[in-house]
Amino acid sequence: MLIDYHTHHERCGHAVGKLEQYVRRGIELGLDQLGLSDHMPLIHVDPAAYYPEMAMPMDELPRYVEEVLALKEKYKGQIQIKLGLEGDYIEGYEDKIEEIVNAYPWDYVIGSVHFLGEWDITDFRQTAGWEGRNPLDVYRAYYDAIGRASGTGFYDIVGHFDVIKRFGFAPAPEEAAEKEAMEEAALRKIAASGIAMELNASGLTKPCAEMFPSETLLRRALTLGVPLTLGSDAHDPAKLSENLDVARSQLVSLGVSEVATFDRRVRTMVPLSE
């Protein structure tokens, strides 16, 4: 079973390509299942006053859903299309997130933490936000948010678990034990929630040059019994499934034989294709 459950397209503003281009590329690659999972619209900042090209406008959300459902029907028998959403967890906006999650027939929702307040820690334009902050405090806030997100019931998959490492900012070496304790606490909350986690290959092309999560954290997740799925986080049809061969090989090397797939938010484990 070849799958890619994490993709973005032109509606979000910082990706390129139409949804149908992703579908056609997925067929070329021989994917069995393709998850279309664009960013949830911004709900905690004024999109007109914030950084541009962060997420689809709210009025595009129903059009996005309609288009995915139409493509699912059009390409039935050639590839299984899954209606997904990468739904940011933002503390204090749980009611609005729940409203969006409940409003549409998602196959799955990825729970990711990009924002700590109004600061997007994953945006290359906002790396100055680290200045004057203790990295350990930022990591603590981030992993606290991951832990809270996993317990909300809004999400089926935890997205890019340790994306906070993307630009290389990290606590001091002497604080490694504290950092590991935060990661462990978040992993345990994910395991207790029963939701899945993705192995996101996009980190290999980022400054951190390492998948999300790292192999160390991936091993720990497996020990805790967390189900895994796969995502390229492609922002261009040409990059669909980029480095997922590496991700699959890593899972095989760790003894993983199946991955999580979803249909109307019901998880099914399927054999992993090497």
Number of C-alpha atoms within 10 A of each C-alpha: 14 21 24 25 29 30 27 29 24 17 21 20 16 15 19 17 15 14 21 15 15 24 26 15 18 26 17 9 12 14 19 16 21 27 27 26 25 28 24 23 21 16 14 14 11 9 17 8 7 11 13 11 14 19 20 21 18 13 9 14 19 12 11 18 18 14 15 22 16 13 19 19 13 12 15 11 9 16 20 20 26 24 29 28 27 24 26 23 25 22 15 10 12 13 9 13 20 15 11 15 19 11 10 15 14 19 21 27 25 27 25 23 27 22 18 15 12 11 14 17 24 16 14 10 10 12 14 11 11 14 8 7 10 12 17 18 11 18 21 16 13 23 22 16 20 26 20 16 25 27 16 13 14 21 26 22 26 25 30 27 27 20 24 20 21 24 16 11 15 18 16 11 8 8 12 13 10 14 20 12 12 20 23 17 15 22 25 18 19 26 21 14 18 16 20 24 27 25 27 29 28 26 23 17 13 15 11 16 16 18 25 27 22 19 15 8 17 23 14 16 21 17 10 15 15 21 22 22 26 26 26 25 23 23 22 18 23 14 15 23 27 19 19 21 14 14 23 22 16 16 23 15 10 13 10 16 15 18 23 23 25 22 15 14 16 11 17 11 14 14 12 19 14 15
